[in-house]
Amino acid sequence: MANPTPDAAAQGRGRLIESRSIEWVPLDERGGSPKSLFSLWFMSNANITTLATGMLGAALGGSFAMSAVAILLGAAVGTVFTAFHSAQGPQLGLPQMIQSRAQFGYRGVAVICLIVVFSLVGFNMFNQMLGGEILVAVTHADVNVLWYFLISALALVLAIFGYHWIHRTQKWLTWLFLLTFGVLTVAAVVVVPLPAEQFGFSGFTWAAFLAQFGAAASYALGWAPYVSDYSRYLRPETKPGRALFYTYSGIFVGASWLMLLGAFVAAVFAGGDPIGAVRALADQVLPGSGTVLLLSALPGLVAVITVNIYAAAMELITVADSIRPVRPTRAVRLVATSVVALIAFVGSSVSTGEFLDNFSSFLVILLYVLVPWTSVNLVDYFFVRRGHYVISEIFRPNGLYGNWGWRGMTAYAVGLVAMIPFAVTAWYVGPVAEALGGADIALFVGLLVSGVVYLLLGRTIDREAEREAARADLAATGAQAVAFGRR
């Protein structure tokens, strides 16, 4: 396959508003460096919402030391799966959920897409709520609906401009973050002392530890259903290891840094809300700097809302295309992004309740519904089909991959059911979890069960028929019809 010329790739990147959405990205529009994945995923995690996630362990009575260990382990585990999904982007040139048609079927994938849209709208509601709290704290104008509207509008505009502008914005915001929160973090460690008991593990409970571990893991894993949406424009000869490395390092550094900072402020200001605690910490380091720090956090929240709007729009278009084929024009993407932004705005406007309580429960549910999917998708890509897919068949109803992928859907359902006895939520605690004192190990159960079931069912796939279809497409339409896959 011929590589895109530099001029052609630059032309594709230079369009003011991105024209593509769920279709395959042609080779002459590929370009960029996998290094951009670091800043994109670093800034997607370096925000106040991530900081709030790091406060969950303290809310359950855990010490800073306990929270820190749980955060580092959870982020490390959750990011592994997300990073491996990111490595699929350059190879396939497809959004993540479009590729999942190979496991769940042309129509079956719509079920997973709707779950992802729900999770992304939920994240954006929480992000907007935090942004509104920041603006109320700074301006003393309690007009949350107006703040939500302004935040949503800014994020929507950037999402409409699309892939390349999102990457650029995240790169610029990385420097702003390092100049503000980077300085705060260093100064806080030097100036603000932690009580001695915060460095020990007295009062340690597995329930609190695993709650913080699960929150960190699910937060890092939450990017998995759309992570390759942001690497699909990279050249197909990009080494998977490079895409994996820059995605992993960006997510892990950003998530663990902000969660550790959240655990730190929770230890210093017990019972404080995220906004108030961050402001108090900054004022303790340098009186009067809290307002400036909160304002500097707003662009990061807007950017991560943008990342979620863009990805959720891909899912909505996939759902629509799974019901009735649509032509993925720029106008279709504009409508989809607007719908996603509107739903999150309305949801934020009518929501009530304590932020941390709601967010903790949301992260737990998100972890449960995403774990079986990520296991099925990665097992298929790396062990069953080994990265080889017939791209044209992914876009064909009743095609090679079928309308309903019974193997993927069965493995997903079995994984969900297997997690129930181990589940720990605000509404239900499984019998095994109760026997373990409230410890939540459902993550590991879901990963193992779904992966093993799909691996066994995958043995029934007619790989020779798929290879023959790939050869036929290659002969009929050229290289554009077949994914590169792993060599």
N, C-alpha and C positions, 0 to 999 in steps of 0.2 A: 504494500500500500504506500502510495506517495505521501510524503510529509507535506503539510501546508506550507506555502511560501510565507516568509515574514510579512510581506505586504498584505497578503490575504488575511492572515491572522490579525494583523493590526487593524485592518478595515473592519473585521468582525467585532473587535474590542472597542473600536472608536465610535460605534453608533451611540447616539445620545440616549435613546430608549431601547432596551433589549426587545427584540422581536420574537424570540423563541420561548417555549415553555416546556411541554412534555415530550416534544419530538427529539429524535437523535440529533446531536450536534455534529454537523459536517466537519470534515478534516480541515477545510480551508478557513474555519472559524476558530480552530483550536489555537491555544497559545497560553502565555503566562508562565509563572514559576510556581512550583508547589510550596515555595517559601511563603507565598501569600496566605496559605492555609493557617500558618501560625498566628498571624495578626488577626485574621478573621475569627478563629475559634478562641483565641485568647480574649479578645474584647467581647465576644458573645458570652463569656463566662465572668468577665471582670466587671461586675455590676452589683448594685445593692441587693437585687434578688438573690444572687449567689451568697452574698454576705448573710442574708436572713436565714438561708439554709444551714449555715454553720452555727446558728444559735439554737438549733433544735436540741442538741445534746444537753446544753446547759438548762434548757427549759424543763428537761426531765431529771435534773439534779446531778448531771455529770460534771466532772471537773474539766478544766481546760486540757489537761494531759489526756484524759480519756477521749474527749471530743477530737483532739488533734490526731490521735492514732486512728480513730474511726474515720475521720475525714480523709486522711491520706490513703488509707487502705480502700475505702469506698470509691474515691475518685480514681485511684489506680485501676481498680477492677472494672468499673463502669466504662472508663475511657477506652479500654482494650477493644471492646466490641464496636464502639463508635468509630474508632480509628480504622478497623478492618473494613467497615462499610465504606469509609471515605476512599480507601484504595480502589474501590470498584469504579469510581467516577471516571477517571481518565481511561480506564480499560474499556468501559462500555459506552461512555458518552450519553448516559441516560439519567433522568431523575431516579432516586432510590425506589420509589413505589412503582414506577413503570417497570423497572427490572423485576420487582416482586411478582409480576404477572406470571413469570416462569414457575413460581412455586404455588401461587394461590389462584391462578387462572385469570383470564381476561376480565371476567366480571367479579370473581371472588375477591380480588384485591381491593375492590371498593369498600368491603367491610373493614379491612385494616386501615384504609385511607380515612374513613370516617372517624375511627378511633384516634388517628393521628391529628386530624383537624380539631377534634375535641380537646386533645391535650395542648395543642398550640394555642387555641383560643383561651384555654385556661391559663397558660403561662402569660399570655398577653394581658389578660384581665389583672393578674397579680402585678405584672410589671407596671401597668397603667395606674393601679392603685398606689403603688409605691411612688411613682412619679408625681401623682396628685398630692400625696402626703408631703413630698419635698417642696412643692410649690406653695402649699398651704403654710408650711413651716417658715418658708423664706418670705412670702408676701403677706402672710396673715390674712389672706383673702380666702375664706372657706367656700370656694365655688368649684367643687370637685368635678362636676359635669363639664364645666368649661375647660379645666385642666386636662381631663381625659380626652376631650375633643381635640385640643391643640396637639397633645402628644400623639394621638392616633393619626391626625392629619399629616404631621411631619414624617412619621414612620411610613405612612401610605405613599407619600410622594417618592421617598427613596426606594421603596419596594417596586413602584412602577418603573423607575429608571432601571432597576434590575441588577443582574449578576455583577457586572464589572464595577458599577458605582458602589455597590455594597462592599465589595472587596477593598476599593480605594478608601472608602469612609472608615472602615474598620482599621486600616493601616494608620490613618491620620489620628484616630481616636486613641490608638495604643500609646502614642507619644503624650497625649493629654493625660491619660490615665497615669503613666509613669511619673509625670511631673506633679501630680496631685496625690493620688492614693499611694504612690510609691514613696514619696517623701513622708506622708503621714505614717505609713507602716513602720519605716525605719525610726522615725522620731518617737512613735508610741512605744516601741520596744525599749528604747533608751530612757524615755522620760517617765512613762507610766508603769509603776510597779504592780505586779500581780501578787495577791496573797499567796503565801507559801503553800497552803493546802491545795491550790490550783495545779500545782506541779506533781501532785501525787494521785493515787488511784483509790483513795478512801471513798467509800460509798459506791464503788463500781458495781453496776448491774449489767447483765447481758442484754436486758431489754433496752436500756438507755443506749448502750454501745451499739447494738444492732439497729436501733432506730436511726441514730446518726449515720452509721455506716450505710444503711439502706437509702437514706435521703441523699447522701453524697453519690452513691452508685447510680441511683435513678436519675439524678440531675445530670450526671455525665452521660448516662445511657440515653437520656431523653432526646439527644441530637441525632441518634442513629437512624431514625426513619427518613431523614432528609439530608444527612450529611453529604452524600455524594452529589446532591443538587448543586453544591458549591465547589465541586472538583471536576464536574463533567466537561468543562471547557478546556481543561488541561490536555496536552498532547497525549495520544494513546501510548507513545513509547515512554512516558513518564514511569519511572520505576515504582512499583507499588510500595516498596519500602520507604521511599521518600514522601509520598503522600501520607502514608501511615504515620511516619515519624513527626511530620510537621503538624498533622491533625492531633496526634496524641499529646505532643508537648504543649500545643496551644491550649487544648482543653484542660489538661492536667495542671499546668502552671496557673492558668486563670482561675479555675474552679477551686483548687486547693488553697491558693493564696487568699482569695476572698472569703472562703469558708473558714479558714484559720483566723482571719481578721474578725469574722463574725463571732467565732468562739472566744476570741480575746475580749471583744467589747462586751460580750455576754457575761464573761467572768468578772470584768471590772464594774459593769453596771447591771447587776443582777435584776432580771425582770423588766429591763428596758425594751422599748420597741426599736426596730432597726434604725429608723430615721433619727430618733432622739438619741440613741446610744452613739451613733457615728458622729453626730453633731457635738455631743458632750465630749467624746474622745478628742476630736479636733480642737475644741476650745480649751481642753486641758493641756494639750501640747502647745498651742499658740492661741491665746485668748482672741476671740473674734473671728477665727478662721473657719468655724463650723459652717457658717452660711456659704462661704466661698467653696468649701469642699462639697456641700450638698448640690450646689449649682453645677459643679464640674461633673457630678455623677449623672445628671440628666441626659447629656448626649449619648452616654453608654446605654441607658435604658431605652432611648428612642431607637438606637441602632439594633439592639437585640429584638425589639418589637418588630422592626423591619425584617430581620432575618426570619422571624416566625411567620409574618404575613406572607412573605415571598414563598416560603415552603408550603404553607397551608393552601395557598392559591394553586400550587402544583397538585396537591392532593385533591382539591375540589375539581380541577379540570380532569384529573384522572378518573374521578368518580363519574363525572358527566360523560366522559369518553367511554367508560365501561358500560354505561347504560345505552348510549347512542353515540357513535363516532362523531367527534367534533373536529373542526379544522382549528388547530391551536394558533390562532392569530394573536397579534399584539392586543387587539381589542378584547379578545376573550380573557387574556391574562389581566388586563386592566379591570374588567368586571369582577373577576375572581378575587383579586387583591382587595378591591373595594368592599366586596361582600364579607370577606374575612375581617377586615378592619372594623366594619360596621357592627358585626356580631360581638366582637370583643369590647367595643365601645359601649354598646347597650348593656352587655353583661357587667361591665365595671360600674356602670351608672346605677344599676339596681342591686348590686351586691352589698351585703352587710356582714358583720361578724369579725372576729379577731383574725388578723392576717396570718400569724404563725400557725394557729390551729388549723385553719383551712388549708394553708399551703402544705403543711405536714401530711395531712390526709390525702391531698391531691397527689403528692409525690409518691406515696405508697401505692395508690391505685395505678398511677402511671407506670411504675415499675412492674407491677403484676401483668398489665396488658401488653407491655412491650417486650418483656423477656422471651416469651415463646416465639414471637415474630423474629427477633434478632437471631435466635438460635437456628430457626428454620432457614432463614436467608443466608446466614454464613455457612452453615453445613452444606447447603446446596451449592453455593458459589465455590467453596474451597475443597469440598470432598466429593460431591456428587457430580456436578457438571464441570467443575474445575475451571470456571470462568468462561466457558464456551456457550454462547447463546446466539440464536438466530434472530437478529434485531427485527427484521420485517415481520416475523411471526408474533412478536410481542404486541404488535399493533393490529393484529388480525383476529376478529371474532371467529370463534369455532376453529381456530388455527391449531398449530402444533401443540401449544401449551394448554389448549382447552379453555372453556368458559369458566369452569369451576375446578381449581386444582385440588382434588380430593386429598392428595398426599400432604400438601402444606396445611390445608385446613384441618385435617385430622390430627396432625402433629401439634398444631397450634391449640386445638381444643383439648387434647389429652394433656398438654403442658399446663393449661389453665386449671383443669380439674385437679391435676396432681398437686398444684400449689394450695388448694383450698384448705386442707388440714393444717398447713404450715403458716397460713395467713394471719397477719396482725393488723387490724384496722380499727378505726374509732367505733365501728358498728359491729364488727365480728372478729372473734379470735378463734382460730382453728384448734381442735383438740390436741394436736401434736404441739402447737405453739404454747398452749396452756401448760402441757406437761413439761415444756422446756422453760417455764417461768416467764413466758411472754417474749422469748427470743424469736426473731423473725429470720428464718433461713429459706423462705419461699423462693428467693432469687435463684439459689443454687439448684433447688429442686426443679424449677421451671426450665432452666437452661439445660440441665442434663436430660430430663425426660423428653422435651420437645426435640432436642438434637438427636437423641438416640432413635426415637420413633421415626423421624424423618429420614435418618440415615438408612434404617431398615426398609422403609417404604420406597426410598429412592433406588433400591436395587431392582425394582420392577420397571424403571424407566427404560425405554428402548433408546439407548444412546446411539446405536447405529442409525436409526431412523432420523435422529436429530442431526447427526453428522452428514447424512445424505441430503437433508434439507438445507444445511449450510452450504454444501457443495453446489447444490442446484441454484441457490440464491447468488452465490459467488459467480457462477457462470452466466446467470441471467442479468444481474444488475450490477455486478462488480463488488468491490470491497465494502461499499457503504452498507450492504445488507447484513454483514456478519460482524459480530463483536470480535475484538482482538483476543480477549481471553488470556489465560496464562499459558505460556509456552512450555 
